[in-house]
Amino acid sequence: MTGGSDEQGLGLFRIPIDGGTPVRLAKGLAINPVWSPDGSLIVYAATSVSGRQPLAAVRPDGTPVELPQIQVAPGNRGHRFLPKGKGIVFRQINAPGGAATGESIDFWLEDLDGKTKTHLAHLTGRYATLSFDITPDGKRIVFDRVNENSDIVLIDIPR
């Protein structure tokens, strides 16, 4: 599964492992496609609107699936299914200058059955979080933390 383009333009494609012809599942931009644990749903970030990317979903046969309105920051790897596929954890960056400014990051859980949204965590600080994952038991979020707070110094060594 990957986002890409062919002669018809941008799209979401299923790539056969046996080397067959890729199958287009959706039209338009498709970033970070993620399969549900049971294989019945594929969620991806679609075309950016006003600095945010809505999450979109399709079935493996390409049938579109309506999701609750979920917006993520463009280009981030900010959505993962819970282990049983009943919800999607996603990350929203709340920073005027984007992820690099590190203003705040919120983790949310969207329950796909009841269509409820739950705020899980609010992180602040001068760091960026580029990616995250969910532990196999679904109880913890594991994420990276990059702190861009270093100076570059040139030291001349006397000879």
C-alpha positions as CSV (number, residue, x, y, z in Angstrom):
1,M,0.0,0.0,0.0
2,T,1.4,3.4,-1.0
3,G,0.5,6.8,-2.2
4,G,1.9,7.6,-5.6
5,S,1.0,8.6,-9.1
6,D,0.5,7.0,-12.5
7,E,-0.7,8.3,-15.9
8,Q,-4.1,9.3,-14.2
9,G,-2.4,11.3,-11.5
10,L,-2.0,11.0,-7.7
11,G,-3.7,8.1,-5.9
12,L,-3.6,5.4,-3.3
13,F,-2.3,2.1,-4.7
14,R,-2.3,-1.5,-3.5
15,I,1.0,-3.1,-4.8
16,P,0.8,-6.9,-5.3
17,I,3.8,-8.7,-3.7
18,D,3.9,-11.1,-6.7
19,G,4.9,-8.2,-9.0
20,G,1.5,-7.8,-10.6
21,T,0.0,-4.5,-11.7
22,P,-0.6,-1.9,-9.0
23,V,-4.3,-1.4,-8.2
24,R,-5.6,2.2,-7.7
25,L,-7.9,2.4,-4.7
26,A,-8.4,6.1,-4.5
27,K,-7.7,9.3,-6.4
28,G,-5.8,12.3,-5.0
29,L,-2.9,12.7,-2.6
30,A,-2.5,9.7,-0.2
31,I,0.1,10.1,2.6
32,N,1.0,7.5,5.2
33,P,-1.6,4.8,4.4
34,V,-2.2,2.6,7.5
35,W,-4.1,-0.8,7.4
36,S,-6.5,-1.6,10.2
37,P,-5.4,-4.7,12.2
38,D,-8.2,-6.9,10.7
39,G,-7.3,-5.7,7.1
40,S,-10.8,-4.2,6.5
41,L,-9.9,-0.5,6.4
42,I,-7.1,1.7,5.1
43,V,-6.7,5.2,6.5
44,Y,-4.5,7.9,4.9
45,A,-4.0,11.6,5.0
46,A,-5.6,13.2,1.9
47,T,-5.1,16.5,0.1
48,S,-4.2,19.4,2.4
49,V,-6.8,22.1,3.0
50,S,-5.9,25.3,4.9
51,G,-2.7,23.8,6.4
52,R,-4.4,20.6,7.6
53,Q,-4.9,17.2,6.0
54,P,-8.1,15.3,6.5
55,L,-7.9,11.6,7.1
56,A,-9.7,9.6,4.5
57,A,-10.5,5.8,4.4
58,V,-11.2,3.1,1.8
59,R,-11.9,-0.6,2.0
60,P,-9.2,-2.9,0.3
61,D,-11.5,-3.0,-2.8
62,G,-11.4,0.8,-3.1
63,T,-14.9,1.5,-1.6
64,P,-14.7,4.9,0.2
65,V,-15.6,4.9,3.9
66,E,-16.8,8.0,5.7
67,L,-14.8,8.8,8.7
68,P,-15.5,11.4,11.4
69,Q,-13.8,14.7,10.6
70,I,-10.1,14.2,11.6
71,Q,-7.5,16.8,10.6
72,V,-3.7,16.2,10.9
73,A,-0.7,18.4,10.1
74,P,0.5,18.0,6.6
75,G,3.2,15.4,6.0
76,N,3.2,13.9,9.5
77,R,3.1,10.3,10.4
78,G,0.3,11.1,12.8
79,H,-2.3,8.3,12.8
80,R,-2.3,4.7,14.1
81,F,-5.0,2.2,14.7
82,L,-5.6,0.7,18.1
83,P,-4.7,-3.0,18.2
84,K,-8.3,-4.2,17.8
85,G,-9.0,-1.6,15.1
86,K,-11.9,0.0,17.1
87,G,-10.3,3.5,17.1
88,I,-7.6,5.7,15.6
89,V,-5.1,7.6,17.7
90,F,-3.9,10.7,15.9
91,R,-1.7,13.6,16.7
92,Q,-2.4,17.3,16.1
93,I,0.3,19.9,16.2
94,N,-0.8,23.3,17.6
95,A,1.9,25.6,16.5
96,P,1.8,28.8,14.5
97,G,5.0,27.9,12.7
98,G,4.3,24.1,12.4
99,A,6.0,21.1,14.1
100,A,9.5,22.7,14.1
101,T,8.4,25.3,16.6
102,G,7.2,22.7,19.0
103,E,4.5,24.8,20.6
104,S,2.3,21.8,21.6
105,I,1.2,18.4,20.5
106,D,-2.1,16.8,21.3
107,F,-2.8,13.1,21.1
108,W,-6.5,12.2,20.4
109,L,-8.5,9.0,20.1
110,E,-11.3,8.8,17.7
111,D,-13.6,5.8,18.5
112,L,-14.8,4.5,15.1
113,D,-17.8,2.7,16.5
114,G,-19.3,5.4,18.6
115,K,-17.7,8.2,16.7
116,T,-16.5,10.0,19.8
117,K,-13.3,11.9,20.2
118,T,-11.2,11.7,23.4
119,H,-8.3,14.0,24.3
120,L,-5.4,11.7,25.5
121,A,-2.5,14.0,26.1
122,H,-1.2,17.6,25.7
123,L,2.5,18.0,25.4
124,T,4.4,21.3,25.5
125,G,8.0,22.2,25.0
126,R,10.6,23.2,22.5
127,Y,10.8,19.9,20.8
128,A,9.3,18.1,17.8
129,T,7.6,14.7,17.7
130,L,8.1,13.2,14.3
131,S,6.4,9.8,14.6
132,F,4.7,7.6,17.1
133,D,3.2,4.1,17.6
134,I,0.8,2.3,19.9
135,T,2.0,-0.6,22.1
136,P,0.6,-4.0,21.2
137,D,-1.7,-4.0,24.2
138,G,-3.1,-0.6,23.2
139,K,-2.4,1.0,26.5
140,R,0.6,3.3,25.7
141,I,1.8,5.7,23.1
142,V,5.5,5.5,22.2
143,F,6.9,8.6,20.5
144,D,10.2,10.2,19.6
145,R,11.2,13.6,20.9
146,V,13.7,15.8,19.0
147,N,15.1,18.8,20.7
148,E,16.7,21.4,18.3
149,N,18.7,23.2,20.9
150,S,22.3,23.0,20.0
151,D,25.0,25.3,18.9
152,I,27.5,24.7,16.1
153,V,31.1,25.6,17.1
154,L,34.2,25.5,15.0
155,I,37.4,24.7,17.0
156,D,40.7,25.3,15.3
157,I,43.3,22.8,16.6
158,P,46.8,24.3,16.7
159,R,49.4,22.4,14.8
